[in-house]
């Protein structure tokens, strides 16, 4: 069930562990993950705003469809 929920939540909106600390001799994959985590944080605000905008658009389209059918 957890895996299913994890797959449906966009990557930027998932709960994240505390920011990864990079050791001086860390592997490339650890460095890459830490960089991606840092880049995702500013994107989180944009994702939330986009979700609000999409919800507003959906409501407007729903209202227009209701008016057209009436």
C-alpha positions as CSV (number, residue, x, y, z in Angstrom):
1,X,0.0,0.0,0.0
2,X,2.8,2.4,0.9
3,X,4.5,1.8,-2.5
4,X,1.2,2.5,-4.3
5,X,0.9,5.9,-2.4
6,X,4.5,6.7,-3.1
7,X,4.0,6.1,-6.8
8,X,1.0,8.5,-7.0
9,X,2.6,11.4,-5.2
10,X,4.9,13.6,-7.4
11,X,8.5,13.4,-6.5
12,X,8.7,17.1,-5.3
13,X,5.7,16.7,-2.9
14,X,6.8,13.5,-1.1
15,X,7.9,13.8,2.5
16,X,11.6,13.8,2.5
17,X,14.1,12.8,5.1
18,X,16.4,15.5,6.5
19,X,18.7,17.0,4.0
20,X,21.6,14.7,3.2
21,X,25.0,15.7,4.4
22,X,27.7,15.0,1.9
23,X,30.9,13.5,3.2
24,X,34.1,14.7,1.6
25,X,34.8,11.3,0.0
26,X,31.2,10.4,-0.8
27,X,30.3,8.4,-3.9
28,X,28.9,10.1,-7.0
29,X,25.4,8.6,-6.4
30,X,25.3,10.1,-2.9
31,X,26.4,13.5,-4.2
32,X,23.8,13.3,-7.0
33,X,21.0,12.5,-4.6
34,X,22.0,15.3,-2.3
35,X,22.0,17.8,-5.2
36,X,18.6,16.6,-6.4
37,X,17.2,17.0,-2.9
38,X,18.5,20.6,-2.7
39,X,17.0,21.4,-6.1
40,X,13.6,19.9,-5.3
41,X,13.0,22.2,-2.3
42,X,12.5,25.5,-4.3
43,X,10.4,23.5,-6.8
44,X,8.0,22.5,-4.0
45,X,6.4,25.9,-3.9
46,X,5.9,26.0,-7.6
47,X,4.3,22.5,-7.5
48,X,1.8,23.6,-4.9
49,X,0.9,26.8,-6.8
50,X,0.4,24.7,-10.0
51,X,-1.9,22.4,-8.1
52,X,-4.0,25.3,-6.9
53,X,-4.1,26.8,-10.4
54,X,-5.2,23.4,-11.9
55,X,-7.9,23.0,-9.3
56,X,-9.3,26.5,-10.0
57,X,-9.3,25.8,-13.8
58,X,-11.1,22.5,-13.2
59,X,-13.8,24.3,-11.2
60,X,-14.2,26.9,-13.9
61,X,-14.5,24.3,-16.6
62,X,-17.0,22.3,-14.6
63,X,-19.2,25.4,-14.1
64,X,-19.0,26.3,-17.8
65,X,-20.0,22.7,-18.7
66,X,-22.9,22.9,-16.3
67,X,-24.1,26.2,-17.9
68,X,-23.8,24.8,-21.4
69,X,-25.8,21.7,-20.6
70,X,-28.6,23.7,-18.9
